[in-house]
Amino acid sequence: MPRRSAASGAQVKLSVGVRPATRRLLRAAAAKRGLTVPEYVRRAIESRLSEKPHEGRRHKPALSGLSDPVLAELWDNELDARYDRL
């Protein structure tokens, strides 16, 4: 069966590897909000991507560890820092 394109409104899967401690944080954050982990992550991503920079002021990236503690846990490590140096 052919897949529908994302442009047609279909969803595509995204796989992200996280450490067990991060998974626990994600599960707790989602549960606090009455959401599943996939729904929590989807909403967090969509929210960050929809943010507009403030005119005339420096802004933090839409997706950042500064704006979301769960992302901070994911990104504040030596393995991720290697990508920052590329």
C-alpha positions as CSV (number, residue, x, y, z in Angstrom):
1,M,0.0,0.0,0.0
2,P,1.5,3.4,-1.0
3,R,2.2,6.0,1.7
4,R,0.5,9.3,1.6
5,S,2.8,12.3,1.5
6,A,3.1,14.6,4.6
7,A,1.6,17.4,2.5
8,S,-1.7,15.6,2.4
9,G,-2.0,15.8,6.2
10,A,-0.7,12.3,6.9
11,Q,1.8,11.9,9.7
12,V,5.3,10.5,9.3
13,K,7.2,8.7,12.0
14,L,10.3,10.2,13.6
15,S,12.5,8.0,15.7
16,V,14.7,9.6,18.4
17,G,17.0,7.7,20.7
18,V,17.0,8.8,24.3
19,R,18.6,7.7,27.5
20,P,16.4,5.9,30.1
21,A,16.5,8.9,32.4
22,T,15.3,11.1,29.6
23,R,12.5,8.7,28.8
24,R,11.4,8.8,32.5
25,L,11.4,12.6,32.3
26,L,9.3,12.5,29.1
27,R,6.8,10.1,30.6
28,A,6.4,12.2,33.7
29,A,6.0,15.4,31.8
30,A,3.4,13.9,29.5
31,A,1.5,12.3,32.4
32,K,1.4,15.6,34.2
33,R,-0.4,17.0,31.2
34,G,-2.6,14.0,30.6
35,L,-0.9,13.2,27.3
36,T,0.8,10.3,25.8
37,V,4.6,10.6,25.2
38,P,4.2,10.9,21.4
39,E,1.5,13.6,21.8
40,Y,3.6,15.5,24.3
41,V,6.7,15.4,22.0
42,R,4.6,16.3,19.0
43,R,3.0,19.3,20.7
44,A,6.4,20.5,22.1
45,I,8.0,20.3,18.7
46,E,5.1,22.0,16.9
47,S,5.0,24.8,19.6
48,R,8.7,25.5,19.3
49,L,8.7,25.5,15.5
50,S,5.8,27.9,15.4
51,E,7.6,30.5,17.6
52,K,8.5,33.7,15.8
53,P,11.7,35.7,16.6
54,H,11.1,39.0,18.3
55,E,11.9,41.9,16.0
56,G,15.1,43.7,16.8
57,R,16.0,41.4,19.7
58,R,18.2,38.3,19.8
59,H,16.1,35.3,20.4
60,K,16.8,31.7,21.5
61,P,16.3,29.0,18.9
62,A,12.8,27.6,18.5
63,L,14.1,24.3,19.8
64,S,16.5,24.7,22.6
65,G,17.5,23.4,26.0
66,L,16.9,26.8,27.4
67,S,13.2,26.8,26.4
68,D,12.4,23.2,27.5
69,P,13.9,21.2,30.3
70,V,13.2,17.9,28.6
71,L,15.2,19.1,25.6
72,A,18.0,20.3,27.9
73,E,18.3,16.8,29.3
74,L,18.5,15.4,25.8
75,W,21.0,17.9,24.5
76,D,23.3,18.8,27.4
77,N,25.8,16.0,27.0
78,E,29.1,15.3,25.4
79,L,27.8,13.3,22.5
80,D,25.5,16.1,21.4
81,A,28.2,18.7,21.9
82,R,30.2,16.9,19.2
83,Y,27.6,17.9,16.7
84,D,27.8,21.5,17.9
85,R,31.5,21.5,17.0
86,L,30.9,20.3,13.4
